[in-house]
């Protein structure tokens, strides 16, 4: 992330308040822009669906399609994300740019096959119109492809295009949902004309050929078009950056043998994020929607909103890492891997260790204050927004869970900076298992204890992760020098063989 770090440093070097605010705004867009835009888009759709939907079951059906597409696309793509990030970093270091586009094509093929197969198996027996099934499967596939494309664009520091893509997709979704479902009144048309220059007639409605479940199908269609637009913008940005490809489409699969811990860390962490939601769907708190989906709207909304409270940490972490920690990290490893004396290495080590613990402590103090403040005022906000009061209690405990969870992620990322993959694998596995365990234990205690499973799972994992972090830094010299392989050993295994065979098939086909 050195490219973004250079930009941030230039902004923070200027002393004026305006420039510092600009730096934090830029960091916010980079760290959480797509997330914020996605949440805003979905909440705008929820807000209007409450006003206009005549059928509650159709609203739930639409929300179920969005929730399932987001949750399961993350679970399926997350294991590949850490793996491909490592592969991309290695290829960029070797300046093997042709492998970037090739690996993107290969991974996209795998994701398309997995999502279409799982989507078909899931929706095949569901009693909804065929066009709804097709759109739901396509949404699942395109959201998964968006996650993968974002990894590549993040690796090459093209953060701005990610936010622009989400913004364009969000605007397109909201406008289309109006056009296909409600039509516009005169003041709305004037606003659209003055903002984006599109001329419309009063009451304009695009009539879509949906005979059944028209409102849910129209909103799903609008959302699908928005996601396809996001994907198209990201995709064309990527192919314009990397125009050359080679025949190593499936070369990255060999990393399953070289770095299996990265694959499983991504899987365990993402499962840990959603396992409490999935368990709640099948509890008595869950809701059955037309025998198509089971989900818990109030619990899911509370968790979703709780994640929004930790956006400040994401911004502060990015700023601190890019403007302070990364320089100390480079200095330490630069001296350790070249001709640094013991004294020089020791000084650089202490500076790096001090900077990372200062960063974590400052971020934790600030985020704790923000979380507690939001918890205190949350009741008034939810009453003002006309949310059910039950969500307040669940939100409060989930906000504390999100506070612990974001620091698990920070420790996870810090340890990955130092190639401490075994510790990360263990932390993510504990997170998944403990969250599932506490959620199952807490469900019978009733609604007053919903959210405690997620909180206790996150808290216990955070305490263990902190122990791992302290132990790692206590032995950082040994971890730096003693863990490196002394002799080169040729790698082998099932995935390396599979990678070679698939690449040979690709070469013959070309």
C-alpha positions in Angstrom: 0.0 0.0 0.0 3.0 2.3 -0.5 1.3 4.3 -3.3 -1.6 5.4 -1.1 0.8 6.0 1.8 2.8 8.4 -0.3 -0.4 10.4 -1.1 -1.4 10.4 2.5 2.0 11.6 3.7 1.9 14.6 1.4 -1.5 15.5 2.7 -0.6 15.1 6.4 2.6 17.1 6.0 0.6 20.2 5.5 -0.3 21.9 8.7 -3.7 23.5 7.9 -6.9 22.0 9.3 -8.5 22.0 5.8 -5.7 19.8 4.4 -5.8 17.4 7.4 -9.6 17.1 7.0 -9.0 16.4 3.3 -6.5 13.7 4.3 -9.0 12.0 6.7 -11.8 12.3 4.1 -9.5 10.7 1.5 -8.6 7.9 3.9 -12.3 7.4 4.7 -13.1 7.0 1.0 -10.2 4.6 0.5 -10.9 2.5 3.7 -14.7 2.4 3.7 -16.1 4.2 0.7 -17.5 1.1 -1.1 -18.9 -0.2 2.2 -20.6 3.1 3.1 -22.1 3.5 -0.4 -23.4 -0.1 -0.4 -25.0 0.3 3.0 -26.6 3.6 1.9 -27.9 2.1 -1.3 -29.5 -0.9 0.5 -31.0 1.3 3.3 -32.5 3.7 0.7 -34.2 0.7 -1.0 -35.4 -0.6 2.4 -36.7 2.8 3.3 -38.7 3.2 0.1 -39.8 -0.4 0.1 -41.4 0.2 3.6 -43.4 3.0 2.1 -44.4 1.6 -1.3 -44.5 -2.2 -0.9 -48.1 -3.6 -0.7 -46.9 -7.1 0.2 -44.6 -7.6 3.3 -43.6 -11.1 2.0 -42.3 -9.5 -1.3 -40.2 -7.0 0.7 -38.7 -9.9 2.8 -38.1 -11.9 -0.4 -36.1 -9.1 -1.9 -34.2 -8.5 1.3 -33.5 -12.2 1.6 -32.0 -12.2 -1.9 -29.6 -9.4 -1.0 -28.6 -10.9 2.4 -27.9 -14.3 0.9 -26.0 -13.0 -2.1 -23.8 -10.8 0.2 -23.2 -13.4 3.0 -22.5 -16.4 0.8 -20.5 -14.5 -1.8 -18.1 -13.4 1.0 -17.8 -16.9 2.4 -17.0 -18.4 -1.0 -14.6 -15.7 -2.2 -12.8 -14.8 1.1 -10.6 -17.9 1.2 -9.3 -17.0 -2.3 -8.8 -13.3 -1.4 -5.9 -13.8 0.9 -4.4 -16.4 -1.3 -4.6 -14.3 -4.5 -3.4 -11.2 -2.6 -0.2 -13.1 -1.8 0.1 -14.3 -5.4 -0.4 -10.8 -6.8 2.2 -9.3 -4.4 4.8 -11.9 -5.5 4.1 -11.3 -9.2 4.3 -7.6 -8.8 7.6 -8.0 -7.0 8.9 -10.2 -9.8 7.4 -7.7 -12.4 5.6 -10.6 -14.0 2.6 -8.4 -15.0 1.3 -10.9 -17.6 0.4 -13.3 -14.8 -1.9 -10.7 -13.2 -4.5 -10.8 -16.0 -4.0 -14.5 -16.5 -4.7 -15.3 -12.8 -7.7 -13.0 -12.8 -9.2 -14.9 -15.7 -8.5 -18.2 -14.1 -9.9 -17.3 -10.7 -12.9 -15.7 -12.3 -13.6 -18.9 -14.2 -13.5 -20.9 -10.9 -15.8 -18.4 -9.1 -18.3 -18.4 -12.0 -18.5 -22.2 -12.0 -18.9 -22.4 -8.1 -21.5 -19.6 -7.9 -23.6 -20.8 -10.8 -23.5 -24.4 -9.6 -24.4 -23.5 -6.0 -27.0 -21.0 -7.1 -28.7 -23.5 -9.4 -28.7 -26.2 -6.7 -30.2 -23.8 -4.2 -32.9 -22.2 -6.3 -33.8 -25.2 -8.4 -36.5 -26.4 -6.1 -37.7 -23.0 -4.8 -41.3 -21.9 -5.6 -40.6 -18.5 -7.2 -40.8 -17.5 -10.9 -37.9 -18.6 -13.2 -36.9 -15.0 -13.9 -36.5 -14.3 -10.2 -34.3 -17.4 -9.8 -32.1 -16.3 -12.8 -31.7 -12.8 -11.4 -30.9 -14.1 -7.9 -28.2 -16.5 -9.3 -26.7 -13.7 -11.4 -26.6 -11.3 -8.4 -24.8 -14.0 -6.4 -22.2 -14.5 -9.3 -21.6 -10.8 -10.0 -21.2 -9.8 -6.3 -18.6 -12.6 -6.0 -16.8 -11.3 -9.1 -16.8 -7.8 -7.6 -15.1 -9.0 -4.4 -12.4 -10.7 -6.6 -11.9 -7.7 -8.9 -11.6 -5.4 -5.8 -8.7 -7.5 -4.6 -6.7 -6.9 -7.8 -7.6 -3.2 -7.9 -6.6 -2.8 -4.2 -3.3 -4.6 -4.8 -2.5 -2.0 -7.6 -3.7 0.9 -5.3 -6.5 1.9 -7.7 -8.8 2.8 -4.8 -10.5 5.7 -6.3 -12.1 3.7 -9.1 -13.6 1.3 -6.6 -15.4 4.1 -4.8 -16.5 5.7 -8.1 -17.8 2.3 -9.3 -19.9 1.8 -6.2 -21.2 5.3 -6.4 -22.3 4.9 -10.0 -23.9 1.5 -9.2 -25.7 2.9 -6.2 -27.1 5.8 -8.1 -28.2 3.6 -11.0 -29.9 1.2 -8.6 -31.9 3.9 -6.8 -33.0 5.6 -10.1 -34.0 2.3 -11.7 -35.9 1.2 -8.6 -38.0 4.4 -8.9 -38.5 4.0 -12.7 -39.5 0.3 -12.5 -41.7 0.5 -9.4 -43.0 3.8 -8.4 -42.5 6.5 -11.1 -41.5 10.1 -10.3 -43.4 13.2 -9.3 -42.7 16.6 -10.7 -40.3 17.8 -8.0 -38.3 14.5 -8.2 -38.0 14.8 -12.0 -36.8 18.4 -11.7 -34.2 17.3 -9.2 -32.9 14.5 -11.4 -32.9 16.8 -14.5 -30.9 19.5 -12.6 -28.5 16.9 -11.1 -27.8 14.4 -13.9 -29.5 16.0 -16.9 -32.0 13.2 -17.7 -35.4 14.3 -18.9 -38.4 12.3 -17.6 -42.2 12.6 -17.7 -44.3 12.8 -14.5 -45.2 9.3 -13.4 -42.7 7.7 -15.8 -42.6 3.9 -15.1 -40.6 1.3 -17.0 -42.9 -1.7 -17.2 -41.0 -4.9 -16.8 -42.4 -8.3 -18.0 -42.8 -9.8 -14.5 -46.1 -11.5 -14.1 -45.7 -12.5 -10.5 -43.9 -10.9 -7.5 -43.6 -7.7 -9.6 -42.3 -5.4 -6.8 -39.7 -7.8 -5.5 -38.6 -8.7 -9.0 -38.4 -5.1 -10.1 -36.2 -4.1 -7.1 -34.0 -7.2 -7.6 -33.7 -6.3 -11.3 -32.7 -2.7 -10.4 -30.1 -3.9 -7.8 -28.7 -6.5 -10.2 -28.2 -3.8 -12.9 -26.4 -1.6 -10.3 -24.1 -4.4 -9.3 -23.4 -5.3 -13.0 -22.5 -1.6 -13.5 -20.1 -1.7 -10.5 -18.5 -4.9 -11.9 -18.2 -3.4 -15.4 -16.4 -0.3 -14.2 -14.0 -2.3 -12.0 -13.4 -4.8 -14.8 -12.6 -2.3 -17.5 -10.3 -0.4 -15.1 -8.4 -3.7 -14.5 -8.1 -4.8 -18.1 -7.0 -1.3 -19.1 -4.2 -1.5 -16.5 -3.1 -5.0 -17.4 -3.5 -5.6 -21.1 -1.0 -8.5 -21.5 -1.7 -12.0 -20.4 0.1 -15.3 -20.5 -0.9 -19.0 -20.3 -0.6 -19.3 -16.5 -4.3 -18.9 -15.7 -4.2 -21.4 -12.9 -0.7 -20.8 -11.6 -2.1 -19.3 -8.4 -3.6 -22.7 -7.5 -0.1 -23.9 -6.5 -0.3 -21.4 -3.6 -2.8 -23.8 -2.0 0.2 -26.0 -1.3 2.6 -23.2 -0.6 0.3 -21.1 1.7 -2.7 -23.2 2.7 -3.0 -21.3 6.0 -3.9 -18.1 4.0 -6.8 -20.0 2.3 -8.2 -21.4 5.6 -7.6 -18.1 7.6 -9.8 -16.3 5.1 -12.4 -19.0 5.3 -12.5 -19.2 9.1 -12.5 -15.4 9.6 -15.4 -14.9 7.2 -17.3 -17.9 8.7 -16.8 -16.3 12.1 -18.2 -13.0 10.9 -21.5 -14.7 9.7 -21.9 -17.8 11.7 -23.9 -16.1 14.4 -26.3 -14.7 11.8 -26.7 -18.1 10.1 -27.4 -19.8 13.5 -30.0 -17.0 14.3 -31.8 -17.7 11.0 -32.5 -21.2 12.1 -33.5 -20.3 15.7 -37.0 -19.4 16.8 -36.1 -15.8 16.1 -35.6 -16.6 12.3 -38.2 -15.9 9.7 -39.2 -18.2 6.9 -39.8 -16.2 3.7 -42.0 -18.1 1.1 -39.9 -21.3 1.8 -37.1 -19.6 -0.2 -35.0 -17.9 2.6 -34.6 -18.1 6.3 -33.2 -15.0 8.0 -33.6 -12.8 11.0 -34.3 -9.3 9.8 -34.0 -7.5 13.2 -30.8 -9.4 14.2 -29.2 -9.0 10.7 -30.0 -5.2 10.7 -28.5 -4.8 14.2 -25.3 -6.5 13.2 -25.1 -4.6 9.9 -25.5 -1.3 11.7 -23.0 -2.3 14.4 -20.3 -2.8 11.8 -20.8 0.8 10.7 -19.7 2.0 14.1 -16.1 0.8 13.5 -15.5 2.8 10.3 -13.3 5.3 12.3 -10.9 2.5 13.2 -10.5 1.5 9.6 -9.6 5.1 8.7 -7.3 5.6 11.6 -5.5 2.3 11.1 -4.9 3.1 7.4 -3.6 6.5 8.2 -1.3 5.3 11.0 0.0 2.3 9.1 0.7 4.2 5.9 2.2 7.3 7.5 4.2 5.8 10.4 4.3 2.0 10.8 5.2 1.1 7.3 8.3 3.3 7.3 9.6 1.7 10.5 8.7 -1.8 9.1 10.7 -1.1 6.0 13.6 0.3 7.9 13.8 -2.7 10.2 13.6 -5.4 7.5 15.9 -3.3 5.2 18.6 -3.4 7.9 17.9 -7.0 8.8 18.1 -8.3 5.3 21.2 -6.2 4.2 24.2 -4.9 6.1 22.7 -3.4 9.2 24.7 -3.8 12.4 23.2 -5.4 15.5 22.9 -2.0 17.2 21.2 -0.4 14.1 18.8 -3.4 13.8 17.9 -3.2 17.6 17.1 0.5 17.4 14.9 0.0 14.3 13.2 -3.0 16.0 12.4 -0.9 19.1 11.0 2.0 17.0 8.9 -0.4 14.9 7.5 -2.1 18.1 6.8 1.2 19.8 5.0 2.5 16.7 2.7 -0.5 16.3 1.7 -0.7 20.0 1.1 3.1 20.1 -1.0 2.8 16.9 -3.1 0.0 18.4 -3.5 1.7 21.8 -4.5 5.1 20.3 -7.0 3.5 17.9 -8.5 1.3 20.6 -9.0 4.3 23.0 -10.6 6.4 20.3 -12.8 3.6 18.9 -13.9 2.6 22.4 -15.0 6.2 23.1 -16.9 6.4 19.8 -18.6 3.1 20.4 -19.7 3.9 23.9 -21.0 7.3 22.7 -23.0 5.7 19.9 -24.4 3.1 22.3 -25.6 5.8 24.7 -27.4 7.8 22.0 -28.6 4.8 19.9 -32.0 4.6 21.6 -32.9 8.1 20.5 -31.6 7.5 17.0 -33.6 4.3 16.5 -36.8 5.9 18.0 -36.4 8.8 15.6 -35.9 6.5 12.6 -38.9 4.4 13.8 -36.9 1.2 14.3 -38.4 -1.5 16.6 -37.1 -1.1 20.2 -35.9 -4.7 20.2 -33.2 -3.8 17.8 -31.7 -1.3 20.3 -30.5 -3.9 22.8 -29.2 -6.2 20.1 -27.4 -3.3 18.4 -25.7 -2.2 21.6 -24.2 -5.6 22.4 -23.3 -6.2 18.7 -21.5 -2.8 18.7 -19.3 -4.0 21.5 -18.8 -7.2 19.5 -17.8 -5.2 16.4 -15.4 -3.2 18.6 -13.6 -6.4 19.6 -13.9 -7.9 16.1 -12.2 -4.9 14.3 -9.2 -5.3 16.7 -9.0 -9.0 15.9 -8.8 -7.9 12.2 -6.1 -5.3 13.0 -4.0 -7.9 14.9 -4.6 -10.4 12.1 -3.3 -7.9 9.5 -0.3 -6.9 11.7 0.7 -10.5 12.1 0.4 -11.1 8.4 2.9 -8.2 7.8 5.4 -10.4 9.6 4.4 -13.7 7.9 3.1 -15.0 11.1 0.6 -17.2 9.3 0.2 -20.0 11.8 -0.9 -17.6 14.6 -3.4 -16.0 12.2 -4.8 -19.4 11.3 -5.3 -20.3 15.0 -6.8 -16.9 15.8 -9.4 -17.1 13.0 -10.2 -20.7 13.8 -10.8 -19.8 17.5 -13.0 -16.8 16.3 -15.2 -19.1 14.2 -15.6 -21.8 16.8 -16.1 -19.5 19.8 -18.7 -17.3 18.1 -20.6 -20.4 17.0 -20.3 -21.9 20.5 -21.5 -18.9 22.5 -24.3 -18.2 20.0 -25.7 -21.7 20.4 -25.4 -21.4 24.2 -27.1 -18.0 24.3 -30.0 -18.6 21.9 -32.2 -20.5 24.5 -31.9 -17.5 26.9 -34.2 -15.5 24.7 -34.3 -12.1 22.9 -32.6 -10.2 25.8 -29.4 -12.2 25.2 -29.3 -12.1 21.3 -26.0 -10.7 20.2 -24.1 -12.0 23.3 -22.8 -15.0 21.3 -21.1 -12.7 18.8 -19.8 -10.4 21.6 -18.4 -13.2 23.8 -16.9 -15.0 20.7 -15.2 -11.7 19.6 -14.0 -10.8 23.1 -12.5 -14.1 23.9 -10.7 -14.2 20.5 -9.4 -10.7 21.0 -7.8 -11.6 24.3 -6.2 -14.6 22.8 -5.0 -12.6 19.7 -3.4 -10.0 22.0 -1.5 -12.8 23.8 -0.2 -14.0 20.4 0.7 -10.5 19.4 2.7 -9.8 22.6 4.5 -13.2 22.4 5.3 -12.6 18.7 6.9 -9.2 19.4 8.7 -10.5 22.4 10.6 -12.9 20.1 10.6 -10.8 17.0 14.4 -11.2 16.4 14.0 -15.0 16.5 10.8 -14.8 14.3 12.7 -12.6 11.8 15.9 -14.7 11.5 15.1 -18.2 13.0 11.9 -19.0 11.0 13.5 -18.5 7.6 14.4 -21.7 5.7 18.1 -22.3 5.5 18.0 -24.5 2.4 15.9 -24.2 -0.7 13.4 -27.1 -1.1 11.5 -27.8 -4.2 7.7 -27.6 -3.5 5.4 -30.4 -4.4 1.8 -31.4 -3.8 -1.6 -32.0 -5.2 -2.4 -28.4 -6.1 1.0 -27.8 -7.7 0.4 -30.8 -10.0 -3.2 -29.6 -10.6 -1.9 -26.1 -11.5 0.6 -27.5 -14.0 -1.9 -29.7 -15.7 -4.5 -26.9 -16.0 -1.9 -24.5 -17.4 -0.9 -27.1 -20.0 -4.5 -27.6 -21.0 -4.8 -23.8 -21.3 -1.7 -23.6 -23.5 -3.1 -26.3 -25.9 -6.4 -24.6 -26.1 -4.7 -21.4 -27.1 
